[in-house]
Amino acid sequence: MFTYEAPLLGWPLTLARFIPGVLLPPVLGYIGQWLFNIFKR
């Protein structure tokens, strides 16, 4: 990803795509697990 996007789009846009792609899935997984445990009862 960095090899193609950084030279073509620049680092700000590359990091703007990469950071949410790495951080959001685990956070949403924990929120989903928490909601599942709340509504399972």
Rosetta constraint file for C-alpha pairs under 8 A:
AtomPair CA 1 CA 5 HARMONIC 5.89 0.50
AtomPair CA 1 CA 6 HARMONIC 7.92 0.50
AtomPair CA 2 CA 6 HARMONIC 5.28 0.50
AtomPair CA 2 CA 14 HARMONIC 7.12 0.50
AtomPair CA 3 CA 7 HARMONIC 7.12 0.50
AtomPair CA 4 CA 8 HARMONIC 6.46 0.50
AtomPair CA 5 CA 9 HARMONIC 5.41 0.50
AtomPair CA 5 CA 10 HARMONIC 6.91 0.50
AtomPair CA 5 CA 11 HARMONIC 7.98 0.50
AtomPair CA 5 CA 14 HARMONIC 6.02 0.50
AtomPair CA 6 CA 10 HARMONIC 4.65 0.50
AtomPair CA 6 CA 11 HARMONIC 5.17 0.50
AtomPair CA 6 CA 13 HARMONIC 7.94 0.50
AtomPair CA 6 CA 14 HARMONIC 5.77 0.50
AtomPair CA 7 CA 11 HARMONIC 7.78 0.50
AtomPair CA 9 CA 13 HARMONIC 6.24 0.50
AtomPair CA 9 CA 14 HARMONIC 6.75 0.50
AtomPair CA 10 CA 14 HARMONIC 6.30 0.50
AtomPair CA 11 CA 15 HARMONIC 5.94 0.50
AtomPair CA 12 CA 16 HARMONIC 6.04 0.50
AtomPair CA 13 CA 17 HARMONIC 6.28 0.50
AtomPair CA 14 CA 18 HARMONIC 6.10 0.50
AtomPair CA 15 CA 19 HARMONIC 5.72 0.50
AtomPair CA 16 CA 20 HARMONIC 6.92 0.50
AtomPair CA 17 CA 21 HARMONIC 6.35 0.50
AtomPair CA 18 CA 22 HARMONIC 6.29 0.50
AtomPair CA 19 CA 23 HARMONIC 6.05 0.50
AtomPair CA 20 CA 24 HARMONIC 5.37 0.50
AtomPair CA 21 CA 25 HARMONIC 6.95 0.50
AtomPair CA 22 CA 26 HARMONIC 7.87 0.50
AtomPair CA 23 CA 27 HARMONIC 6.63 0.50
AtomPair CA 24 CA 28 HARMONIC 5.93 0.50
AtomPair CA 25 CA 29 HARMONIC 6.03 0.50
AtomPair CA 26 CA 30 HARMONIC 6.28 0.50
AtomPair CA 27 CA 31 HARMONIC 6.29 0.50
AtomPair CA 28 CA 32 HARMONIC 5.97 0.50
AtomPair CA 29 CA 33 HARMONIC 6.11 0.50
AtomPair CA 30 CA 34 HARMONIC 6.07 0.50
AtomPair CA 31 CA 35 HARMONIC 6.15 0.50
AtomPair CA 32 CA 36 HARMONIC 6.03 0.50
AtomPair CA 33 CA 37 HARMONIC 6.20 0.50
AtomPair CA 34 CA 38 HARMONIC 6.30 0.50
AtomPair CA 35 CA 39 HARMONIC 6.22 0.50
AtomPair CA 36 CA 40 HARMONIC 5.83 0.50
AtomPair CA 37 CA 41 HARMONIC 6.91 0.50
